[in-house]
Amino acid sequence: MTSKQRSYLKGLAMNIEPIFQVGKSSITPEYTQAITEAFNKKELIKISVLKNCMDDPRSIAEVLADRTGSQVVQVIGKKIVLYKPDKKDPKIVLPL
């Protein structure tokens, strides 16, 4: 992903609310499965890391991206943005 594409996705992510929260149990297989299923409906997902989670948000983002086959767009503070294009019908068209 180029920096221009990443910047475009960051702009789109500013307007969406987090749909998942990572708590003190951190990343469980069920949590990863729920995010994978969410990628079936959305291509861009924002995740909030709660204060009681002891793991680093950057490492959580990398693990989730690896397990779901997505890409980390950004990690700012306790917010994570992941992107995974839809194989059949992509809704977000990235600039070249």
C-alpha positions in Angstrom: 0.0 0.0 0.0 1.4 3.4 -1.0 1.5 6.4 1.3 -1.1 8.1 -0.9 -3.5 5.1 -0.6 -2.9 5.0 3.2 -3.6 8.7 3.4 -6.9 8.3 1.5 -8.0 5.5 3.9 -7.1 7.6 6.9 -9.4 10.3 5.6 -12.2 7.8 5.2 -11.6 6.4 8.7 -12.0 9.8 10.4 -15.8 9.6 9.8 -16.4 6.1 11.1 -17.0 5.0 14.7 -15.2 2.1 16.3 -17.2 -1.1 15.9 -15.0 -3.3 18.1 -13.4 -2.8 21.5 -10.4 -4.8 22.8 -10.6 -5.3 26.6 -8.5 -7.0 29.2 -8.9 -10.4 27.6 -7.1 -9.0 24.6 -7.4 -11.0 21.4 -9.3 -14.3 21.6 -10.0 -16.6 18.7 -13.7 -15.6 18.9 -12.7 -11.9 18.7 -10.6 -12.6 15.6 -13.5 -14.5 14.0 -15.9 -11.6 14.7 -13.5 -9.2 12.9 -13.1 -11.6 10.0 -16.9 -11.7 9.6 -17.1 -7.9 9.8 -14.7 -7.7 6.8 -17.4 -9.5 4.9 -19.6 -6.4 5.2 -17.1 -3.6 5.5 -13.7 -3.0 4.1 -12.5 -0.4 6.6 -12.8 -1.1 10.3 -12.0 1.0 13.3 -11.2 -0.7 16.7 -10.8 0.9 20.1 -8.4 -0.5 22.7 -9.8 0.0 26.2 -7.7 1.3 29.1 -7.8 -2.1 30.9 -6.1 -3.8 28.1 -2.4 -4.3 28.9 -1.2 -5.0 25.4 0.3 -2.4 23.1 -2.2 -1.2 20.4 0.5 -1.5 17.7 1.1 -5.1 18.5 -2.6 -5.8 18.6 -3.0 -4.2 15.2 -0.2 -6.3 13.7 -1.6 -9.6 15.2 -5.1 -8.8 14.0 -3.9 -7.8 10.5 -1.9 -11.1 10.3 -4.8 -13.3 11.5 -7.5 -11.6 9.3 -5.4 -11.0 6.2 -5.9 -7.3 6.4 -3.6 -4.3 6.4 -2.9 -1.8 9.2 -3.9 1.7 8.0 -3.0 3.5 11.2 -2.7 3.2 15.0 -3.2 6.5 16.8 -3.3 6.2 20.6 -5.8 3.5 21.4 -7.5 3.5 18.0 -6.7 1.0 15.3 -7.8 1.2 11.6 -7.7 -2.0 9.5 -8.4 -2.3 5.8 -9.2 -5.4 3.7 -10.6 -5.0 0.2 -13.5 -7.1 -0.9 -12.4 -9.7 -3.5 -15.6 -9.8 -5.5 -17.0 -6.2 -5.2 -14.7 -3.6 -3.8 -16.5 -0.6 -2.5 -13.5 1.5 -1.7 -11.4 2.4 -4.8 -7.9 3.4 -3.9 -6.0 6.1 -5.8 -3.1 4.8 -7.9 
